[in-house]
Each structure stands twice: as C-alpha cells, then as structure tokens.
Amino acid sequence: MSWLPGWLGLSYAKLYGAYGDGLFAFEQAAMAVGCNHPKLILSLLRRKGWLIVFGREGRKRLYRLIPPELAVAAFGSEASVVPKQGRYANLVACTMVVLGHHYGAALHSVATFGSIARGTATMSSDVDMLVVADFDGTVTARIDELVDLEYSGRIKQELDWLSSHGVRTHISWFPLTLGEATRFRPLYLDMVEDALIVYDRNSFLERVLSELRRRLNRQGARRIWLDEERWYWSLESEIGKEPLVAV
C-alpha cells in the first residue's frame, strides 16, 4: 500500500463518508466524488491498495474501501493486505491489526497462503493464516487462543459482514514459535510461491521462504499440478534437514 496524494485522499474521504466499508457501484462512486474522472479515481485507489473489487452484481462491479485505520496499519507494516481476491482484504487487514495489538513485540510474522493467496478460493474456502510469535504452551493451546481472537471483536465483525454477503469463511490457524519457524515445515511448500506476507518483522519469514526457494531451485524441484487446487512437489528428502535461517 502507499500514501494518497491530497486530491486522491479527499476523494477517498468522500467515498468513505458516503459508504463506509460497505459496497458501492461505479455510479454511486461517481455521485460521491462529484468530479469528471471517477474511473481514474477508482483505478488509482485500487492500485494504491485502498480500494478493492468485492464482486459483481450482474454486469456491475461492486467496490469496497479498506477502512482508514486498517489502511494506515497496513501501510506501516510495509506489506500488502490485498489478496488476489479482494473480498478478503479487510479480513486479512483486521486480523493483522488484532494480532499486533494482542501480541505486541512478541509477534514476528503473519502470512496468508493456500487458495486465498492463489486467487482460487470459493465463497466457502477457509483462510489459511500462519502466525509466528513468542507463543507459550502447546499447539492446541495456541490455536485456542487464536480462535478466541477470531470469534470476538473486530475479526468476528468482519466474518459476520462477509457471511451476510455470501462469503462463509473462517480462519485456519498455523501458529509457530520463532525457533519452530526456522525449520522446514511441509506447509512452506504451499507458501514458497504464493504466500501473501502481511507482517514480517526484520523480514524473518521472507528470509525463510527465500532460503527454501533457493534450495528447491538448487535441486531442480518442481511443483506439479493435478488440477486447480491439487499439486505435489517433486523433490529430494534432504530439503529440510538443516534450519532454513538462524535466529
């Protein structure tokens, strides 16, 4: 995401004042901004990550804004929160913000992957979310804690909003400690080419995936697709014997 110049920020403010984070069509956008170039404004807001195409109603595109507090938080993380299917953008953004508030300095990385990141999700696909933090307790306890966050407050509100608009999703959590995340995990094979990293302190997860990508390239590994959602990797078993990065 990137900051908006003053004139574009004013158009964003007019749209947000009129529709909040609800849906609107092109004609409604044109009335709200009150200028001769609504198509240019929508295009630039999309390019800068403050606006997404949620879906279609007949031949009309339905747009939705990223709320200002989420947009600013995403900009501060220096990462995009907009997957290929934009309808999940506000869910990804508010999840990042909630995790940041809850874990504070103990949070290291957040990334979504799977069908959401590839752009092949259906209206009932779950959102695969990797969280690297200084967790205590068992994996089960960590997931319970994350599920409690999911079904309360801002994330729950967004899930309910999505459900009311036909998107019946939930988050599948994959919590790892920093030490655990340095070692090869099979789920990394689903992330190495497609992950959307939305928070990454000191570029930790990017370094992990870059090193895995280097090892895969070195051995000539290939991802072989069976259909749109099923695949396997042709690779050697030595790929994960040593840590991918040092902490």
C-alpha positions as CSV (number, residue, x, y, z in Angstrom):
1,M,0.0,0.0,0.0
2,S,1.1,3.6,-0.4
3,W,0.0,7.0,0.9
4,L,-2.5,9.0,-1.1
5,P,-1.8,12.5,-2.5
6,G,-4.1,15.2,-1.1
7,W,-6.6,15.3,-4.0
8,L,-7.0,11.5,-4.1
9,G,-7.2,11.3,-0.3
10,L,-10.1,13.8,-0.5
11,S,-11.9,11.5,-2.9
12,Y,-11.3,8.6,-0.6
13,A,-12.7,10.6,2.3
14,K,-15.8,11.4,0.3
15,L,-16.3,7.8,-0.6
16,Y,-15.8,6.6,2.9
17,G,-18.1,9.3,4.3
18,A,-20.8,8.1,1.9
19,Y,-20.4,4.3,2.1
20,G,-18.0,3.5,4.9
21,D,-16.7,0.0,4.4
22,G,-19.9,-1.1,2.7
23,L,-20.4,-1.9,-1.0
24,F,-21.0,0.6,-3.8
25,A,-21.1,0.5,-7.6
26,F,-19.4,2.8,-10.1
27,E,-22.4,5.1,-10.5
28,Q,-22.6,5.6,-6.7
29,A,-18.9,6.4,-6.6
30,A,-19.3,9.0,-9.3
31,M,-22.0,10.7,-7.3
32,A,-20.0,10.7,-4.1
33,V,-16.7,12.1,-5.5
34,G,-18.5,14.7,-7.7
35,C,-15.9,15.1,-10.4
36,N,-15.3,14.3,-14.0
37,H,-12.9,11.5,-13.5
38,P,-14.4,8.8,-11.2
39,K,-12.9,5.9,-13.3
40,L,-9.4,7.4,-12.8
41,I,-10.0,7.8,-9.0
42,L,-11.2,4.2,-8.5
43,S,-8.3,2.9,-10.6
44,L,-5.7,4.8,-8.6
45,L,-7.3,3.8,-5.2
46,R,-7.2,0.2,-6.3
47,R,-3.6,0.5,-7.4
48,K,-2.5,2.1,-4.1
49,G,-4.4,-0.6,-2.1
50,W,-7.1,1.5,-0.5
51,L,-10.0,0.1,-2.6
52,I,-10.9,-3.5,-3.7
53,V,-13.3,-5.1,-6.1
54,F,-15.5,-7.2,-3.9
55,G,-17.5,-8.9,-6.6
56,R,-20.2,-8.3,-9.2
57,E,-23.9,-7.7,-9.3
58,G,-24.9,-8.7,-12.8
59,R,-22.5,-6.7,-15.0
60,K,-21.7,-4.1,-12.3
61,R,-18.6,-4.2,-10.2
62,L,-19.1,-3.8,-6.5
63,Y,-16.3,-1.9,-4.8
64,R,-15.3,-1.7,-1.1
65,L,-12.9,0.6,0.7
66,I,-10.2,-0.5,3.2
67,P,-11.1,1.4,6.4
68,P,-8.6,4.2,7.1
69,E,-7.3,2.7,10.4
70,L,-6.7,-0.6,8.6
71,A,-5.1,1.0,5.6
72,V,-2.7,3.0,7.7
73,A,-1.7,0.0,9.8
74,A,-1.1,-2.0,6.6
75,F,1.0,0.9,5.2
76,G,3.0,0.9,8.4
77,S,3.8,-2.8,8.0
78,E,5.2,-2.2,4.6
79,A,3.2,-5.1,3.1
80,S,0.1,-5.6,1.1
81,V,-3.1,-6.9,2.7
82,V,-4.9,-7.3,-0.6
83,P,-5.1,-10.9,-1.8
84,K,-5.8,-11.7,-5.5
85,Q,-9.4,-12.0,-4.5
86,G,-10.1,-8.6,-2.9
87,R,-13.1,-9.6,-0.9
88,Y,-10.8,-11.0,1.8
89,A,-8.7,-7.8,2.1
90,N,-10.5,-6.3,5.1
91,L,-10.4,-9.7,6.9
92,V,-6.7,-10.0,6.3
93,A,-6.1,-6.4,7.4
94,C,-8.1,-6.5,10.6
95,T,-6.6,-9.9,11.5
96,M,-3.1,-8.4,11.2
97,V,-4.1,-5.4,13.4
98,V,-5.8,-7.6,16.0
99,L,-2.7,-9.9,16.2
100,G,-0.4,-6.9,16.5
101,H,-2.4,-5.4,19.4
102,H,-2.7,-8.8,21.2
103,Y,0.9,-10.0,20.9
104,G,2.8,-6.7,20.6
105,A,6.5,-7.1,20.3
106,A,6.1,-10.9,20.6
107,L,4.6,-11.0,17.1
108,H,7.2,-11.7,14.3
109,S,5.3,-12.7,11.1
110,V,1.8,-13.1,9.7
111,A,1.1,-14.5,6.3
112,T,-1.9,-16.0,4.4
113,F,-1.5,-18.8,1.9
114,G,-3.4,-21.5,0.1
115,S,-6.4,-20.8,-2.1
116,I,-6.8,-17.2,-0.8
117,A,-3.3,-16.3,-1.8
118,R,-3.5,-18.1,-5.1
119,G,-6.8,-16.4,-6.0
120,T,-8.8,-19.7,-6.4
121,A,-10.9,-19.5,-3.2
122,T,-14.6,-20.3,-3.3
123,M,-17.2,-18.5,-1.3
124,S,-16.8,-21.1,1.5
125,S,-13.0,-21.5,1.5
126,D,-11.2,-21.0,4.7
127,V,-8.4,-18.5,5.2
128,D,-5.0,-20.2,5.9
129,M,-3.1,-18.0,8.3
130,L,0.5,-18.6,9.5
131,V,1.4,-16.7,12.7
132,V,4.9,-16.7,14.1
133,A,5.1,-15.3,17.6
134,D,6.7,-16.0,21.0
135,F,4.0,-18.4,21.9
136,D,3.7,-20.3,25.2
137,G,2.1,-23.7,25.6
138,T,1.1,-26.4,23.3
139,V,0.0,-26.0,19.7
140,T,-3.6,-26.8,20.8
141,A,-3.5,-24.0,23.4
142,R,-2.1,-21.6,20.8
143,I,-4.9,-22.4,18.4
144,D,-7.5,-22.0,21.1
145,E,-6.1,-18.5,21.9
146,L,-6.2,-17.5,18.2
147,V,-9.7,-18.9,17.8
148,D,-10.8,-16.8,20.8
149,L,-9.4,-13.7,19.0
150,E,-11.1,-14.8,15.8
151,Y,-14.6,-15.0,17.3
152,S,-14.6,-11.8,19.2
153,G,-14.2,-8.1,18.4
154,R,-13.1,-6.8,15.1
155,I,-12.4,-10.1,13.3
156,K,-15.8,-11.5,14.3
157,Q,-17.5,-8.4,13.0
158,E,-15.8,-8.8,9.6
159,L,-16.6,-12.5,9.4
160,D,-20.3,-11.7,10.2
161,W,-20.2,-9.0,7.5
162,L,-18.7,-11.4,4.9
163,S,-21.3,-14.1,5.8
164,S,-24.1,-11.6,5.3
165,H,-22.7,-11.0,1.8
166,G,-22.4,-14.7,0.9
167,V,-18.8,-15.3,1.9
168,R,-18.9,-18.1,4.6
169,T,-15.3,-18.3,5.7
170,H,-13.3,-18.8,8.8
171,I,-9.5,-18.8,9.6
172,S,-7.4,-21.9,9.8
173,W,-4.6,-21.0,12.1
174,F,-1.0,-22.3,11.9
175,P,0.9,-21.0,15.0
176,L,4.7,-21.4,15.2
177,T,7.3,-20.1,17.6
178,L,10.3,-18.3,16.1
179,G,12.5,-21.4,16.7
180,E,10.0,-23.7,15.1
181,A,9.6,-21.5,12.1
182,T,13.3,-21.6,11.2
183,R,13.0,-25.3,10.3
184,F,11.4,-26.7,7.3
185,R,7.6,-27.3,7.5
186,P,5.6,-29.1,4.8
187,L,3.2,-26.1,4.8
188,Y,6.1,-24.0,3.5
189,L,5.7,-25.8,0.2
190,D,2.3,-24.2,-0.1
191,M,3.8,-20.8,0.7
192,V,7.1,-20.6,-1.1
193,E,5.5,-19.4,-4.4
194,D,2.1,-18.0,-3.3
195,A,2.2,-16.6,0.2
196,L,1.0,-13.1,1.0
197,I,3.1,-11.8,3.8
198,V,1.2,-9.1,5.6
199,Y,3.5,-8.6,8.6
200,D,7.2,-9.6,8.8
201,R,9.4,-8.0,11.5
202,N,13.1,-8.0,10.3
203,S,12.0,-9.8,7.1
204,F,12.1,-13.1,9.1
205,L,9.6,-15.1,7.1
206,E,10.7,-13.7,3.8
207,R,14.3,-15.0,4.6
208,V,12.9,-18.4,5.5
209,L,10.9,-18.7,2.2
210,S,13.8,-17.3,0.2
211,E,16.2,-19.9,1.5
212,L,13.7,-22.7,0.9
213,R,13.2,-21.3,-2.7
214,R,17.0,-21.3,-3.2
215,R,17.2,-25.0,-2.0
216,L,14.3,-26.0,-4.2
217,N,15.9,-24.3,-7.2
218,R,19.3,-25.9,-6.5
219,Q,17.9,-29.4,-6.6
220,G,15.6,-28.7,-9.6
221,A,12.4,-29.3,-7.6
222,R,9.1,-28.8,-9.4
223,R,5.6,-28.3,-8.3
224,I,3.3,-30.5,-10.4
225,W,-0.3,-29.5,-10.6
226,L,-3.0,-32.2,-10.8
227,D,-5.9,-29.7,-11.1
228,E,-6.6,-26.1,-9.9
229,E,-6.2,-27.0,-6.2
230,R,-4.3,-30.2,-6.1
231,W,-0.5,-30.5,-6.5
232,Y,2.6,-32.1,-5.3
233,W,6.3,-31.3,-5.3
234,S,9.0,-33.5,-7.0
235,L,11.9,-33.0,-4.6
236,E,14.6,-34.8,-2.5
237,S,14.1,-35.7,1.1
238,E,17.2,-33.8,2.1
239,I,15.4,-30.5,1.7
240,G,14.7,-29.9,5.3
241,K,17.5,-31.5,7.3
242,E,19.1,-28.2,8.4
243,P,17.4,-25.0,9.6
244,L,16.5,-22.6,6.9
245,V,17.7,-19.5,8.8
246,A,19.4,-18.7,12.0
247,V,17.6,-16.7,14.7
